[in-house]
């Protein structure tokens, strides 16, 4: 018991929180482990069976599709419980990928850009519903302590999924990675339903018919958020903190994929690279996550949000001066580690500062509309530059967006006290 208490104190977890904390961490483990398997497969087959030159076009189409998907999801979030939505989304993801696996032998090339878009959609939708559920389960004080540790559960899932990728591809054939994804997605659906039965008083029950709202369109969504955009400094800052990263991450991803696609000539070489590279990346992330709660306590959330944009300045300068696979690996590794260990948990906590009645509107707008506008713009910039200059010079295109991003956490820090006391929502 003494040892257990020391462990609880070290991780800053109270004994009565252990059960719910572990279930939530396991759920994120399944979200991330399934996602990394699908991501490794979809990126490898798209690059080798379709072509890196089509990536900006596919990203732009994906951004447009997500406008409608997020509008539909926002409507569902006002009508159904988080448990029901997340479990059914897991089932849908699993069954749809099973269908794609069944038609791969037919040799239809369009499957690969479709799967490349679907893996992005599923990653965003599952993460959105997971963190929405987590914000309902834990209050702001708890989330500040526990979200980095819960994120560690997801990182462990990514580590195991990453290192398993090359072995599964070698032993069961590359295409059977999709079959493993189906199994992990259905396991995620089971875990959500088990949580609902174990903690029925903490989780939202399905709303009564009289409480259900009509599904909102994208236009209605804009009409709803415009008053909040005018009145809330927190909402303005979160829009910038969501928009700018998604413009620059689109550019960085293209530069990374361009460099490694040239370096690894075969599917087997590329899938092994993705598996081992992401496995090592996530091991480093896991170690750092164990101490991130201390960083939040020491510096505060606004300062924690400054690390990511400052790193992007270094990343793009590095790629500008030396554009090769080694520089691309450094760029992807450093940006992903800071994003996973510091930026995502901090942003989730800051988003949780919104009153409960705002969250169902704010989170889908940020993760859907704002994210996709950023991805659309980033992809458009890549397309415009395609015949003008080498991808290394996209770093110069990205840097102005990073500089705007750098300024935003400073503004958040200046207004943070008023936001915490609720003065931003009056």
C-alpha positions as CSV (number, residue, x, y, z in Angstrom):
1,X,0.0,0.0,0.0
2,X,2.9,2.4,0.8
3,X,4.4,1.7,-2.6
4,X,1.1,2.2,-4.3
5,X,0.7,5.6,-2.5
6,X,4.2,6.7,-3.6
7,X,3.3,5.8,-7.2
8,X,0.0,7.7,-7.0
9,X,1.9,10.7,-5.5
10,X,4.6,10.6,-8.2
11,X,2.0,10.5,-11.0
12,X,-0.2,13.0,-9.1
13,X,-3.2,10.6,-9.4
14,X,-5.7,10.2,-6.5
15,X,-6.6,6.7,-5.4
16,X,-10.3,7.2,-6.2
17,X,-9.5,8.3,-9.7
18,X,-7.4,5.2,-10.6
19,X,-10.2,3.1,-12.1
20,X,-11.7,5.8,-14.4
21,X,-8.2,7.0,-15.3
22,X,-7.0,3.5,-16.4
23,X,-10.2,2.9,-18.5
24,X,-9.8,6.2,-20.2
25,X,-6.1,5.6,-20.9
26,X,-6.9,2.1,-22.3
27,X,-9.5,3.7,-24.6
28,X,-7.0,6.1,-26.0
29,X,-4.5,3.2,-26.3
30,X,-7.0,1.5,-28.7
31,X,-7.7,4.8,-30.6
32,X,-4.0,5.4,-31.2
33,X,-2.8,1.8,-31.8
34,X,-5.5,1.2,-34.4
35,X,-4.8,4.6,-36.0
36,X,-1.0,4.1,-36.4
37,X,-1.6,0.7,-38.1
38,X,-3.9,2.3,-40.6
39,X,-1.7,5.4,-41.0
40,X,1.4,3.4,-41.8
41,X,-0.4,1.2,-44.3
42,X,-2.3,4.1,-46.0
43,X,0.8,6.4,-46.3
44,X,3.0,3.6,-47.7
45,X,0.5,2.3,-50.3
46,X,-0.5,5.8,-51.3
47,X,3.1,6.9,-51.9
48,X,4.2,3.8,-53.7
49,X,1.0,2.7,-55.5
50,X,-0.4,6.2,-56.3
51,X,2.3,8.9,-56.0
52,X,3.5,11.7,-53.7
53,X,2.7,14.3,-56.3
54,X,-1.1,13.7,-55.8
55,X,-0.9,14.4,-52.0
56,X,-1.8,18.1,-52.1
57,X,-4.9,17.4,-54.3
58,X,-6.1,14.5,-52.0
59,X,-5.6,16.8,-48.9
60,X,-7.7,19.5,-50.5
61,X,-10.5,17.1,-51.4
62,X,-10.2,15.7,-47.9
63,X,-10.6,19.2,-46.4
64,X,-13.8,19.9,-48.3
65,X,-15.3,16.5,-47.4
66,X,-14.6,17.2,-43.7
67,X,-16.6,20.4,-43.7
68,X,-19.7,18.2,-44.3
69,X,-18.6,15.4,-42.0
70,X,-18.0,17.7,-39.1
71,X,-21.3,19.4,-39.6
72,X,-23.0,16.1,-39.4
73,X,-21.0,15.1,-36.4
74,X,-21.8,18.3,-34.6
75,X,-25.5,17.5,-35.0
76,X,-25.0,14.0,-33.7
77,X,-23.1,15.4,-30.6
78,X,-26.1,17.4,-29.6
79,X,-28.5,14.4,-29.9
80,X,-26.6,11.4,-28.6
81,X,-24.3,10.5,-25.7
82,X,-20.6,10.5,-26.2
83,X,-20.4,6.8,-25.3
84,X,-22.9,5.8,-28.0
85,X,-21.3,8.0,-30.7
86,X,-17.7,6.8,-30.0
87,X,-18.6,3.1,-29.9
88,X,-20.6,3.4,-33.1
89,X,-17.8,5.3,-34.8
90,X,-15.4,2.6,-33.9
91,X,-17.7,0.0,-35.4
92,X,-18.2,2.0,-38.6
93,X,-14.4,2.5,-39.0
94,X,-13.7,-1.2,-38.6
95,X,-16.4,-2.4,-41.0
96,X,-15.6,0.2,-43.7
97,X,-11.9,-0.8,-43.6
98,X,-12.9,-4.5,-43.7
99,X,-14.9,-3.7,-46.9
100,X,-11.8,-2.0,-48.4
101,X,-9.6,-5.0,-47.6
102,X,-12.1,-7.2,-49.4
103,X,-11.9,-5.2,-52.7
104,X,-8.1,-4.6,-52.8
105,X,-7.5,-7.8,-54.9
106,X,-9.6,-6.2,-57.7
107,X,-6.7,-3.8,-58.4
108,X,-8.7,-0.5,-58.2
109,X,-6.1,2.2,-57.8
110,X,-8.5,4.8,-56.4
111,X,-8.7,2.7,-53.2
112,X,-5.4,4.2,-52.1
113,X,-6.3,7.9,-52.2
114,X,-9.6,7.0,-50.6
115,X,-7.9,5.1,-47.8
116,X,-5.4,8.0,-47.4
117,X,-8.4,10.4,-46.8
118,X,-10.3,7.9,-44.6
119,X,-7.3,7.4,-42.2
120,X,-7.1,11.2,-41.7
121,X,-10.9,11.4,-41.2
122,X,-11.0,8.5,-38.7
123,X,-8.0,9.9,-36.8
124,X,-9.6,13.3,-36.3
125,X,-13.2,12.0,-35.6
126,X,-12.1,9.4,-33.0
127,X,-9.8,11.9,-31.3
128,X,-12.5,14.5,-31.3
129,X,-15.1,12.2,-29.7
130,X,-12.5,10.8,-27.3
131,X,-11.4,14.2,-25.9
132,X,-15.0,15.4,-25.8
133,X,-15.8,12.4,-23.6
134,X,-12.7,13.0,-21.5
135,X,-13.6,16.6,-20.9
136,X,-17.0,15.4,-19.6
137,X,-15.4,12.8,-17.3
138,X,-12.8,15.1,-15.7
139,X,-13.1,18.6,-14.5
140,X,-10.4,21.3,-15.3
141,X,-8.2,20.6,-12.3
142,X,-8.3,16.9,-12.9
143,X,-7.6,17.3,-16.7
144,X,-4.5,19.4,-16.0
145,X,-3.1,16.5,-13.9
146,X,-4.4,13.5,-15.8
147,X,-4.5,14.4,-19.5
148,X,-0.8,14.1,-20.0
149,X,-0.9,10.7,-18.4
150,X,-3.9,9.6,-20.4
151,X,-2.1,10.8,-23.5
152,X,0.7,8.4,-22.4
153,X,-1.8,5.5,-22.9
154,X,-2.2,6.6,-26.5
155,X,1.5,6.9,-27.0
156,X,2.0,3.3,-25.7
157,X,-0.6,2.3,-28.3
158,X,1.3,4.1,-31.0
159,X,4.6,2.5,-29.9
160,X,3.3,-1.1,-30.0
161,X,1.4,-0.4,-33.3
162,X,4.5,1.1,-34.9
163,X,6.9,-1.7,-34.0
164,X,4.2,-4.3,-34.9
165,X,3.7,-2.8,-38.4
166,X,6.8,-4.2,-40.1
167,X,6.4,-7.7,-38.5
168,X,2.8,-7.9,-39.5
169,X,3.6,-6.7,-43.0
170,X,6.4,-9.3,-43.3
171,X,4.5,-12.3,-41.7
172,X,0.9,-11.8,-42.8
173,X,1.4,-9.7,-46.0
174,X,1.2,-5.9,-46.1
175,X,-2.5,-5.7,-47.0
176,X,-3.4,-7.7,-43.9
177,X,-2.5,-4.7,-41.7
178,X,-6.1,-3.7,-42.5
179,X,-7.4,-6.9,-40.9
180,X,-5.5,-6.1,-37.7
181,X,-6.9,-2.6,-37.8
182,X,-10.5,-4.0,-38.0
183,X,-9.8,-6.1,-34.8
184,X,-8.4,-3.1,-32.8
185,X,-11.3,-0.9,-33.9
186,X,-13.9,-3.4,-32.7
187,X,-12.0,-3.8,-29.5
188,X,-12.3,0.0,-29.1
189,X,-16.1,-0.2,-29.5
190,X,-16.2,-2.9,-26.8
191,X,-14.1,-0.8,-24.4
192,X,-16.4,2.2,-24.8
193,X,-19.5,0.2,-24.1
194,X,-17.8,-1.4,-21.1
195,X,-17.0,2.0,-19.7
196,X,-20.6,3.0,-20.1
197,X,-21.7,0.1,-18.1
198,X,-19.1,0.5,-15.4
199,X,-19.5,4.3,-14.9
200,X,-23.1,5.0,-15.9
201,X,-23.5,7.9,-13.6
202,X,-20.5,9.8,-14.9
203,X,-21.2,9.3,-18.6
204,X,-23.9,11.1,-20.5
205,X,-27.0,9.0,-21.2
206,X,-28.7,9.3,-24.5
207,X,-30.8,12.4,-24.5
208,X,-34.5,12.3,-24.5
209,X,-36.4,13.1,-27.7
210,X,-37.5,16.5,-26.4
211,X,-33.9,17.5,-25.8
212,X,-32.6,16.5,-29.2
213,X,-31.6,19.3,-31.6
214,X,-31.8,19.4,-35.3
215,X,-28.6,18.6,-37.3
216,X,-26.8,21.8,-38.1
217,X,-25.4,22.7,-41.5
218,X,-22.0,24.4,-42.0
219,X,-23.8,27.7,-42.5
220,X,-25.7,27.3,-39.3
221,X,-22.5,26.4,-37.6
222,X,-20.9,29.7,-38.7
223,X,-24.0,31.6,-37.5
224,X,-23.7,30.0,-34.1
225,X,-20.0,30.6,-33.5
226,X,-19.8,34.2,-34.9
227,X,-21.3,35.8,-31.7
228,X,-18.8,33.8,-29.6
229,X,-16.0,34.8,-32.0
230,X,-16.9,38.4,-31.4
231,X,-17.2,38.2,-27.7
232,X,-14.6,35.6,-26.5
233,X,-10.9,36.2,-26.6
234,X,-10.3,32.6,-25.7
235,X,-12.3,31.5,-28.8
236,X,-10.3,33.8,-31.1
237,X,-7.0,32.5,-29.7
238,X,-8.0,28.9,-30.1
239,X,-9.0,29.6,-33.7
240,X,-5.5,30.9,-34.4
241,X,-3.9,28.1,-32.3
242,X,-5.8,25.5,-34.4
243,X,-5.6,27.2,-37.8
244,X,-1.9,28.1,-38.0
245,X,-0.5,24.6,-37.0
246,X,-2.7,22.9,-39.6
247,X,-1.4,25.2,-42.4
248,X,2.2,24.5,-41.5
249,X,1.8,20.8,-40.7
250,X,0.4,20.2,-44.2
251,X,3.6,21.7,-45.6
252,X,5.9,19.8,-43.3
253,X,4.1,16.5,-44.0
254,X,4.6,17.0,-47.7
255,X,8.3,17.9,-47.3
256,X,8.8,14.8,-45.0
257,X,7.0,12.4,-47.4
258,X,8.8,13.8,-50.4
259,X,12.2,13.3,-48.8
260,X,11.6,9.8,-47.4
261,X,9.8,8.6,-50.5
262,X,13.0,9.4,-52.5
263,X,15.1,7.7,-49.8
264,X,13.2,4.3,-49.7
265,X,12.5,2.8,-53.1
266,X,10.3,-0.2,-52.2
267,X,7.1,-0.7,-50.2
268,X,8.8,-3.0,-47.8
269,X,11.5,-0.5,-47.1
270,X,9.1,2.3,-46.6
271,X,6.7,0.4,-44.3
272,X,9.7,-0.7,-42.1
273,X,10.9,2.8,-41.9
274,X,7.5,4.2,-40.9
275,X,7.1,1.4,-38.3
276,X,10.5,1.8,-36.6
277,X,10.7,5.6,-37.0
278,X,7.4,6.2,-35.4
279,X,8.1,3.6,-32.7
280,X,11.2,5.3,-31.6
281,X,9.5,8.7,-31.8
282,X,6.7,7.6,-29.5
283,X,9.1,6.0,-27.0
284,X,10.7,9.4,-26.6
285,X,7.3,11.0,-26.3
286,X,6.2,8.5,-23.6
287,X,9.3,9.3,-21.4
288,X,8.7,13.1,-21.8
289,X,5.0,12.7,-21.0
290,X,5.8,11.4,-17.5
291,X,7.1,14.8,-16.6
292,X,4.8,17.1,-18.6
293,X,2.4,17.6,-15.6
294,X,5.4,19.2,-13.7
295,X,6.1,21.4,-16.7
296,X,2.5,22.7,-16.7
297,X,2.7,23.4,-12.9
298,X,6.1,25.2,-13.3
299,X,5.4,27.3,-16.4
300,X,1.6,27.3,-16.9
301,X,-0.4,26.3,-19.9
302,X,0.2,29.5,-22.0
303,X,3.9,29.1,-21.8
304,X,3.7,25.4,-22.6
305,X,1.9,26.3,-25.8
306,X,4.9,28.4,-26.9
307,X,7.2,25.4,-27.3
308,X,5.6,24.0,-30.5
309,X,5.7,27.1,-32.7
310,X,9.3,28.0,-31.7
311,X,10.3,24.5,-32.7
312,X,8.7,24.9,-36.1
313,X,10.9,27.9,-36.7
314,X,14.0,25.7,-36.2
315,X,12.4,22.9,-38.3
316,X,11.8,25.0,-41.3
317,X,15.1,26.7,-41.2
318,X,16.8,23.3,-41.0
319,X,14.9,22.0,-44.1
320,X,15.7,25.2,-45.9
321,X,19.4,24.8,-45.4
322,X,19.6,21.0,-45.8
323,X,16.7,19.1,-47.5
324,X,17.2,15.4,-47.2
325,X,15.8,12.3,-45.3
326,X,17.9,13.0,-42.2
327,X,16.7,16.6,-41.8
328,X,13.1,15.5,-42.6
329,X,13.3,12.8,-39.8
330,X,14.6,15.5,-37.3
331,X,11.8,17.8,-38.4
332,X,9.0,15.2,-38.1
333,X,10.4,13.7,-34.8
334,X,10.8,17.0,-33.0
335,X,7.5,18.5,-34.1
336,X,5.5,15.3,-33.4
337,X,7.1,14.8,-30.0
338,X,6.3,18.4,-28.8
339,X,2.8,18.1,-30.4
340,X,2.0,14.8,-28.7
341,X,3.5,15.5,-25.3
342,X,3.0,19.2,-24.7
343,X,0.7,20.9,-27.3
344,X,-2.2,18.5,-27.6
345,X,-2.8,17.9,-23.9
346,X,-2.4,21.7,-23.2
347,X,-4.8,22.6,-26.0
348,X,-7.3,20.0,-24.7
349,X,-7.1,21.5,-21.2
350,X,-7.6,25.1,-22.6
351,X,-10.5,24.0,-24.7
352,X,-12.0,22.5,-21.5
353,X,-12.1,26.0,-20.0
354,X,-15.2,26.7,-22.1
355,X,-18.5,26.2,-20.1
356,X,-20.1,22.8,-20.8
357,X,-22.9,24.3,-23.0
358,X,-20.3,25.7,-25.4
359,X,-18.2,22.6,-25.9
360,X,-20.5,20.7,-28.3
361,X,-20.3,23.8,-30.6
362,X,-16.7,24.9,-30.1
363,X,-14.8,21.6,-30.4
364,X,-16.4,20.4,-33.8
365,X,-15.9,23.9,-35.2
366,X,-12.2,24.0,-34.3
367,X,-11.4,20.4,-35.1
368,X,-13.5,20.4,-38.2
369,X,-14.0,23.7,-39.9
370,X,-10.9,25.5,-38.7
371,X,-8.6,22.5,-39.2
372,X,-9.8,21.8,-42.7
373,X,-9.5,25.5,-43.8
374,X,-5.9,25.3,-42.6
375,X,-5.3,22.0,-44.4
376,X,-7.0,23.3,-47.5
377,X,-4.8,26.5,-47.5
378,X,-1.6,24.5,-46.8
379,X,-2.4,22.1,-49.7
380,X,-3.2,25.0,-52.0
381,X,0.1,26.6,-51.3
382,X,1.9,23.4,-52.1
383,X,0.0,23.0,-55.4
384,X,0.8,26.6,-56.4
385,X,4.5,26.0,-55.7
386,X,4.6,22.6,-57.5
387,X,6.0,23.9,-60.8
388,X,7.7,27.0,-59.4
389,X,10.4,25.7,-57.0
390,X,11.7,22.7,-55.1
391,X,9.8,21.6,-51.9
392,X,12.7,22.8,-49.7
393,X,11.6,26.4,-50.4
394,X,8.2,25.7,-49.0
395,X,9.9,26.5,-45.6
396,X,9.9,30.2,-46.6
397,X,6.1,30.0,-47.4
398,X,5.4,28.4,-44.0
399,X,7.5,30.7,-41.8
400,X,5.1,33.7,-41.8
401,X,2.3,31.5,-40.5
402,X,4.6,30.2,-37.8
403,X,5.4,33.7,-36.7
404,X,1.7,34.6,-36.2
405,X,1.4,31.3,-34.3
406,X,4.3,32.3,-32.0
407,X,2.6,35.5,-30.9
408,X,-0.7,33.9,-29.9
409,X,0.3,32.1,-26.7
410,X,1.7,35.4,-25.4
411,X,-1.7,37.0,-25.9
412,X,-3.3,34.0,-24.1
413,X,-0.9,34.4,-21.2
414,X,-1.8,38.1,-20.8
415,X,-5.6,37.3,-20.7
416,X,-5.4,33.9,-18.9
417,X,-6.5,35.2,-15.5
418,X,-9.7,36.7,-16.8
419,X,-10.4,33.5,-18.8
420,X,-10.0,31.3,-15.7
421,X,-12.4,33.5,-13.7
422,X,-15.0,33.2,-16.4
423,X,-14.9,36.8,-17.4
424,X,-14.4,35.9,-21.0
425,X,-17.9,34.4,-21.3
426,X,-20.0,37.1,-19.8
